Amino acid sequence: MAICDYCGTSYRGGAVKDGPYRYCTGRCRDRGKVLLGYLEKVPQVKIDSAIEESHGGPCPSCGHNRSVDVYQSHRIWSALIYSRWETSNYVVCQECAREKQLNDLMFCVAAGWWSPHGFLITPFFIAFNVFALLHRLDPALPSERFRKLVRMNLARRLAAGQQFLDSLSSMPKISG
């Protein structure tokens, strides 16, 4: 499963690529390109500084001053003929990520098997979560997914600020 760099949803197959970014649809690609256009005027040094500052913590979940990154966990539950699965992304420290991944692993083990689809899919989700638990990111370096997320969020803030400035300039002047 892949994650859309614009909207953050997970999707299977059919990625729309634009340079290093992957989007779930052409609409997300178009919106992402518009947003990333706001970063063209920002020096790369400032973008890298924003990434390092965001990576340095504190963790939004526990509040401790630890490096944060993007982590994934997977969850499935089943009942008779219905199965539902999801992939969650967390921007947290490694300790909080491990806790969320372990909780989702235990949830899969307990609630994933109870339908025909669940019986087939649950072993994969268990394996995904075990792999996620064993996979350790270097806390000194932000992952590429984290770098993309910070770039996109920085572009969103710049776009919101520009829209605010545009709305101020289009307001009628009050003369007194």
N, C-alpha and C positions, 0 to 999 in steps of 0.2 A: 504494500500500500504506500502511496505517495501522499505528500502533504502539499496543498496549494500554497504558494508563497504569497498570494494576495489575501485570500479569505481564511486560510488556515484549516480548511476542511480536508479530511482524508478521502481519497478516491482511488479506484482501481483502474489502471490502464488509461489510454487516451490522453496523455498529458500534452498540453500545448506548451512548447518550449520557446523561450526567448532569452538567448544567452545562457547565463547560469541559472536563470529562474525557470520554475515549472509551475504551470497553472492548471486548474481543473477544467476551465473552459476558455474560449476565446474572449468572452466578456471579462473574465478576471485578468487575462493577459492585457487587454486594452486598458483596464483600470490601473493595473500595476505599472504599465509603461507611463501613464500620465503621472502617477504618483512619483515614480522614480525620476521623472523629468525635473522635479523640484530639487533633487540632489545634485544636478549637473552644475549648479552655481556654488555648491558648498565644497570647499577644499577637502581633498581626501584625508588630510591630517585631522581635520575636525570630525569626520565620519569615523575614522579609526579611534579617535579619542572617545567618542560617544559609545562605541562598541566596548572598549576596554572599561569604561566607567560602569556601563550596565553589567558587564561580566563580573566585575569586582564585588558585586553584592550591594546591599544585604539581600538575603533570600526573602522573597515575598511571602513564603509559607511560614517559616519559623522565625524570621527576623534576625537570625545570626549573620554576622558579616563573613559570609563564605562566597566563593565564586559560584555563579549561577550559569545554567545552560539549558538547552531544550532537551527534555527527556520524553520518551514515549512509554505507554503501557497499553495493554490490550485486555478487553473484557468481553465475555460472552455469557449469555444466560439463555436457557431453553425451557419450554414448557409444552409438552405433548407434540404439537405440530408447528410451534412457533419458535424461532430462534432470533435473537438480536445480538449483534456484536458491534463494537465500537473501538476506535483507537483514540486515546487521549494524549494530548501534548501538554507538558508542564514546563514552565520556566521557573525552576527551583534549584536549590543546591543538591549535591549528589546524595546526601543523607535523606532529604525529604523525597527525592525521586525514588530511592530504594524502598522507602516505606510505601509509597503509592503503588509501585510495581509489585511489591510483595502482596499488598492487599488485593490487587487485581488478579494476581496469580491464584491466590486462595479462593477468590470469588469464582474464577473459571473452574477450578477443581471441584467446587461444591455445586455450582449452578449451571454448568455448561453442558452436561451430558443428557439432559432430559427430553430430547427430541431426536428424530433421525438425523437432521442436519447438525444438531449440536454434537451428536455422537461422532460425526465425521470431522467436524471443524475444531472441536475443543482441543484435541492433541496439538494442533498447530498453534493455537493461542497460548497454550501452556508453554510450548517451545519458544514462541516469540517472547513471552515474559521472562522465561529462564535466561534466554540470550540477553535480553535487556538488563536483567539483574547482574549478569556476569560481565557485560560490556562496560568498561570503565573509560570515561573521557578524561583527558589530561586537564586537571583543574587550572593549569596555568594558561591554557590556550582556549579561546572560544571556538566552538565548532562552526562549520560553514553554515549550518542551519540557523544557529544563533546569530551569526553575522547578517544573514539575509533578513531575519526577523527584525533586528535592530535597525537595519537600513530602511525597511519598509515602514516601521513605526516612526522613524525620524522623518521620512518623506510625508507620512500622514500628518505629523505635527506641523511641518512646514506648509503643507497644503492648507491646513485649517487656519494657520496664521495668515496666509496670503488671502484666503477667502474672507477673513475678518477684516483685513486691511482694505480689500476691494469693496466690501460692504460699507466701510466708513467713508471711502472716497466717493461713493455714489449717493450718499445721504444728502438731502437738500440742506443748503446753508441757511442758518437762521440769522436774519439781520435784525438789528434792534435799534 
